[in-house]
Amino acid sequence: MNKLLSAIALISVALICSGPLHAQPEQQIKTEIQKKLGANAKVKSVSPAPVSGLYEVLVGNDVFYTDASGKYLIQGEIIELATGKNITEQRQADLNRIKWSDLIPANAIKNVRGNGSRQLAVFSDPNCGYCKRLEKSLQQLDNVTIYTYLIPILSADSAQKSKQIWCSADQNKAYMDWMISGITPSGKGECSTPLDKNMAFAKTYGVTGTPTLFFTDGSRFPGAVQITDIEKKFNSLK
């Protein structure tokens, strides 16, 4: 019995000691790359990549790869030939994913069409040309609820227009009039707005450009996405 306990104790000590040794190369690589990139780039983590000899390097939410020495930083995609799966793209999508429940509908302009069963969140700046292009495309959607979160990131005028739209008697009409028809929002925009909260959310979740779309599974689509891609995504959520 004593021999058994002694053996278990030795195994336990070996496992405890092996943990830090196994993690050491990743930490060394992280330190080395951080040193070379400087303070302007934050290396979040280094971990083994699915390809032998390579390591995944997360700089912010961007995926890079490096060798065991940390001498090279590789920008590119890893594709599994047997399945055609883009491993880097999937990893990037997972990193950019949010929890739908983290969104606060009360801070958005709500637009319900048809039965409103499909849900979509859009982060938009009133002076964003790509946002206007997206809104024209979104007119083709039916049976959808669109939550538009205004984030005035382009200019002081963006903030003013956002306030005027939010403080309008009919927020959705004021927003669509401007984005689709070019009718400038009126009023002084003097009311309580969620713009600061929306901007804080955007900063926390790395929304740095408009438009940015989120679906109920938390996936993120940046830019003026094609309507066919939006429909395809909705179909995948069924």
Protein Blocks (a to p, Z undefined) as FASTA:
>chain_A
ZZmmmmmmmmmmmmmmmmmmmmmmmmmmmmmmmmmnommbccfbdcddfbehiacddehj
accdddfkomaccddddddfknopafklmmmmmmmpccfklpcfklpccddehjllaccd
ddddfklmklmmmmmmmmmpghiacddddddfkbmklmmmmmmmmmpmblmlmmmmmmmn
opacedjhiacdfklmmmmmmmmnopabdcddddfkopacedjddfklmmmmmmmmZZ
